[in-house]
Amino acid sequence: MIMRISQPDLTANNLSPAMSFTFAVWRAAWLAQCDYDVSDAYTDERGQVISDAADDALLAIFRVPCKTAGDFLVKGYANLLWHTHHTFTREARSEGTGSWFDVNLLQIDSDSTVTDTYYRSFYHDLDLTDLGACLLALGRVDFDAAAWISRAEVIGMSVTLMIKPNGHRGLAFGMIDSDDERLQREQARLQRILATDHRKRWAEVTDFIAVNRPDLICQQGQSAQAVPA
């Protein structure tokens, strides 16, 4: 009798159903925790409940058996974000550029060179994957046009839908006016996200703007350099 042992699929970047569900639960709990952190609307007792729920959701992610490479990346991301915290610092909050989902590299300080080097290395490796970039930029496990546009606007990266008289549509982008390394890193990340499966994602962005954001539409003849979608 030959026993066949099922091995995890470590080549796929998609998430298993169990991890997809658990991540969604964690994401909601994390955002509730973040909202509590910047709000005076909660009692200490309610705050403890919110914090406990976020911790429980994080532990649930760690307990999901990895079935795909995407499951492994989500675990690593959740651990890194918990260890370093987000970039929605008091300073970034006043500037309006912080993110609940990007990792605060300035908080990587474990008093261990090995640990610190590992966290920084994992962050940069994660950022180079499409799933990791979507997690860091959008707090999502897949691309979302509305979230992508919103994040671009937050960091000062303009997005314009150019429409020619013949109906041809193109996207034009304005680069951010900042030397901040974090914002420069975010801009490069957003560009990479859009370049991945670019025909499909550019179409999603142009369609979203055409339907929902007339303020981002420019007819031919106005000043901008369009890039064909």
Contacts in CASP RR format, 6 or more apart in sequence:
PFRMAT RR
TARGET T0000
AUTHOR 0000-0000-0000
METHOD contacts of the structure
MODEL  1
MIMRISQPDLTANNLSPAMSFTFAVWRAAWLAQCDYDVSDAYTDERGQVI
SDAADDALLAIFRVPCKTAGDFLVKGYANLLWHTHHTFTREARSEGTGSW
FDVNLLQIDSDSTVTDTYYRSFYHDLDLTDLGACLLALGRVDFDAAAWIS
RAEVIGMSVTLMIKPNGHRGLAFGMIDSDDERLQREQARLQRILATDHRK
RWAEVTDFIAVNRPDLICQQGQSAQAVPA
8 65 0 8 1.000
8 66 0 8 1.000
8 67 0 8 1.000
8 68 0 8 1.000
8 71 0 8 1.000
9 67 0 8 1.000
9 68 0 8 1.000
9 69 0 8 1.000
10 66 0 8 1.000
10 68 0 8 1.000
10 69 0 8 1.000
10 72 0 8 1.000
11 69 0 8 1.000
12 68 0 8 1.000
12 69 0 8 1.000
12 70 0 8 1.000
13 68 0 8 1.000
13 69 0 8 1.000
13 70 0 8 1.000
13 73 0 8 1.000
13 129 0 8 1.000
13 130 0 8 1.000
13 131 0 8 1.000
14 68 0 8 1.000
14 70 0 8 1.000
15 23 0 8 1.000
15 68 0 8 1.000
15 70 0 8 1.000
15 71 0 8 1.000
15 74 0 8 1.000
15 141 0 8 1.000
16 64 0 8 1.000
16 66 0 8 1.000
16 67 0 8 1.000
16 68 0 8 1.000
16 71 0 8 1.000
18 64 0 8 1.000
18 65 0 8 1.000
18 67 0 8 1.000
19 61 0 8 1.000
19 64 0 8 1.000
19 66 0 8 1.000
19 67 0 8 1.000
19 68 0 8 1.000
19 70 0 8 1.000
19 71 0 8 1.000
19 74 0 8 1.000
20 141 0 8 1.000
22 57 0 8 1.000
22 60 0 8 1.000
22 61 0 8 1.000
22 64 0 8 1.000
23 61 0 8 1.000
23 74 0 8 1.000
23 78 0 8 1.000
23 141 0 8 1.000
25 57 0 8 1.000
25 60 0 8 1.000
26 54 0 8 1.000
26 57 0 8 1.000
26 58 0 8 1.000
26 60 0 8 1.000
26 61 0 8 1.000
26 78 0 8 1.000
27 139 0 8 1.000
28 57 0 8 1.000
29 50 0 8 1.000
29 53 0 8 1.000
29 54 0 8 1.000
29 56 0 8 1.000
29 57 0 8 1.000
29 58 0 8 1.000
30 54 0 8 1.000
30 57 0 8 1.000
30 58 0 8 1.000
30 81 0 8 1.000
30 100 0 8 1.000
31 100 0 8 1.000
32 50 0 8 1.000
32 53 0 8 1.000
32 54 0 8 1.000
33 50 0 8 1.000
33 51 0 8 1.000
33 53 0 8 1.000
33 54 0 8 1.000
34 86 0 8 1.000
34 88 0 8 1.000
34 100 0 8 1.000
36 42 0 8 1.000
36 46 0 8 1.000
36 47 0 8 1.000
36 50 0 8 1.000
36 51 0 8 1.000
38 88 0 8 1.000
38 93 0 8 1.000
42 50 0 8 1.000
58 78 0 8 1.000
58 82 0 8 1.000
61 74 0 8 1.000
61 75 0 8 1.000
61 78 0 8 1.000
62 75 0 8 1.000
62 78 0 8 1.000
62 79 0 8 1.000
64 71 0 8 1.000
64 75 0 8 1.000
65 71 0 8 1.000
66 72 0 8 1.000
66 75 0 8 1.000
70 131 0 8 1.000
73 126 0 8 1.000
73 129 0 8 1.000
73 131 0 8 1.000
73 132 0 8 1.000
73 135 0 8 1.000
74 131 0 8 1.000
74 135 0 8 1.000
74 141 0 8 1.000
76 122 0 8 1.000
76 126 0 8 1.000
77 126 0 8 1.000
77 132 0 8 1.000
77 135 0 8 1.000
77 136 0 8 1.000
80 103 0 8 1.000
80 119 0 8 1.000
80 122 0 8 1.000
80 123 0 8 1.000
80 126 0 8 1.000
81 101 0 8 1.000
81 103 0 8 1.000
83 107 0 8 1.000
83 108 0 8 1.000
83 110 0 8 1.000
83 119 0 8 1.000
84 103 0 8 1.000
84 104 0 8 1.000
84 105 0 8 1.000
84 107 0 8 1.000
84 108 0 8 1.000
84 119 0 8 1.000
85 104 0 8 1.000
85 107 0 8 1.000
86 98 0 8 1.000
86 99 0 8 1.000
86 100 0 8 1.000
86 101 0 8 1.000
86 102 0 8 1.000
86 103 0 8 1.000
86 104 0 8 1.000
87 98 0 8 1.000
87 99 0 8 1.000
87 102 0 8 1.000
87 103 0 8 1.000
87 104 0 8 1.000
87 182 0 8 1.000
88 98 0 8 1.000
88 99 0 8 1.000
88 100 0 8 1.000
89 98 0 8 1.000
89 104 0 8 1.000
92 98 0 8 1.000
92 99 0 8 1.000
96 154 0 8 1.000
97 154 0 8 1.000
97 155 0 8 1.000
97 180 0 8 1.000
97 183 0 8 1.000
98 154 0 8 1.000
99 137 0 8 1.000
99 151 0 8 1.000
99 154 0 8 1.000
99 186 0 8 1.000
100 139 0 8 1.000
101 135 0 8 1.000
101 136 0 8 1.000
101 137 0 8 1.000
101 138 0 8 1.000
101 139 0 8 1.000
102 136 0 8 1.000
102 137 0 8 1.000
102 182 0 8 1.000
102 186 0 8 1.000
103 123 0 8 1.000
103 136 0 8 1.000
105 120 0 8 1.000
105 123 0 8 1.000
105 182 0 8 1.000
108 116 0 8 1.000
108 119 0 8 1.000
108 120 0 8 1.000
108 123 0 8 1.000
109 116 0 8 1.000
110 116 0 8 1.000
110 119 0 8 1.000
126 132 0 8 1.000
126 135 0 8 1.000
126 136 0 8 1.000
127 133 0 8 1.000
127 136 0 8 1.000
127 185 0 8 1.000
127 189 0 8 1.000
130 192 0 8 1.000
130 193 0 8 1.000
130 196 0 8 1.000
131 141 0 8 1.000
133 189 0 8 1.000
133 192 0 8 1.000
133 193 0 8 1.000
133 196 0 8 1.000
134 140 0 8 1.000
134 141 0 8 1.000
134 142 0 8 1.000
134 143 0 8 1.000
134 193 0 8 1.000
135 141 0 8 1.000
136 189 0 8 1.000
137 148 0 8 1.000
137 151 0 8 1.000
137 186 0 8 1.000
137 189 0 8 1.000
137 190 0 8 1.000
137 193 0 8 1.000
138 144 0 8 1.000
138 147 0 8 1.000
138 148 0 8 1.000
138 151 0 8 1.000
138 193 0 8 1.000
139 147 0 8 1.000
140 147 0 8 1.000
143 193 0 8 1.000
143 196 0 8 1.000
143 197 0 8 1.000
143 201 0 8 1.000
143 204 0 8 1.000
145 201 0 8 1.000
145 204 0 8 1.000
145 205 0 8 1.000
145 207 0 8 1.000
145 208 0 8 1.000
146 208 0 8 1.000
146 212 0 8 1.000
148 190 0 8 1.000
148 193 0 8 1.000
148 194 0 8 1.000
148 201 0 8 1.000
148 205 0 8 1.000
149 159 0 8 1.000
149 205 0 8 1.000
149 208 0 8 1.000
149 209 0 8 1.000
149 213 0 8 1.000
149 216 0 8 1.000
151 186 0 8 1.000
151 190 0 8 1.000
152 158 0 8 1.000
152 159 0 8 1.000
152 190 0 8 1.000
153 159 0 8 1.000
155 176 0 8 1.000
155 178 0 8 1.000
155 183 0 8 1.000
155 186 0 8 1.000
155 187 0 8 1.000
155 190 0 8 1.000
156 176 0 8 1.000
156 177 0 8 1.000
156 178 0 8 1.000
156 183 0 8 1.000
157 173 0 8 1.000
157 174 0 8 1.000
157 175 0 8 1.000
157 176 0 8 1.000
157 187 0 8 1.000
157 190 0 8 1.000
158 173 0 8 1.000
158 174 0 8 1.000
159 171 0 8 1.000
159 172 0 8 1.000
159 173 0 8 1.000
159 174 0 8 1.000
159 205 0 8 1.000
159 209 0 8 1.000
159 216 0 8 1.000
160 171 0 8 1.000
160 172 0 8 1.000
160 173 0 8 1.000
160 216 0 8 1.000
160 217 0 8 1.000
160 218 0 8 1.000
160 224 0 8 1.000
161 169 0 8 1.000
161 170 0 8 1.000
161 171 0 8 1.000
161 206 0 8 1.000
161 209 0 8 1.000
161 210 0 8 1.000
161 213 0 8 1.000
161 216 0 8 1.000
161 217 0 8 1.000
161 218 0 8 1.000
162 169 0 8 1.000
162 170 0 8 1.000
162 171 0 8 1.000
162 172 0 8 1.000
162 218 0 8 1.000
162 219 0 8 1.000
162 220 0 8 1.000
162 224 0 8 1.000
162 226 0 8 1.000
163 169 0 8 1.000
163 170 0 8 1.000
163 217 0 8 1.000
163 218 0 8 1.000
163 219 0 8 1.000
163 220 0 8 1.000
164 220 0 8 1.000
164 226 0 8 1.000
165 219 0 8 1.000
165 220 0 8 1.000
168 228 0 8 1.000
169 206 0 8 1.000
169 210 0 8 1.000
169 229 0 8 1.000
170 202 0 8 1.000
170 206 0 8 1.000
170 226 0 8 1.000
170 227 0 8 1.000
170 228 0 8 1.000
170 229 0 8 1.000
171 202 0 8 1.000
171 205 0 8 1.000
171 206 0 8 1.000
171 226 0 8 1.000
171 227 0 8 1.000
171 229 0 8 1.000
172 218 0 8 1.000
172 224 0 8 1.000
172 225 0 8 1.000
172 226 0 8 1.000
172 227 0 8 1.000
173 227 0 8 1.000
175 187 0 8 1.000
176 183 0 8 1.000
176 184 0 8 1.000
176 187 0 8 1.000
178 184 0 8 1.000
193 201 0 8 1.000
194 201 0 8 1.000
194 202 0 8 1.000
194 205 0 8 1.000
199 229 0 8 1.000
202 229 0 8 1.000
203 229 0 8 1.000
205 229 0 8 1.000
206 229 0 8 1.000
209 216 0 8 1.000
209 217 0 8 1.000
210 217 0 8 1.000
218 224 0 8 1.000
END
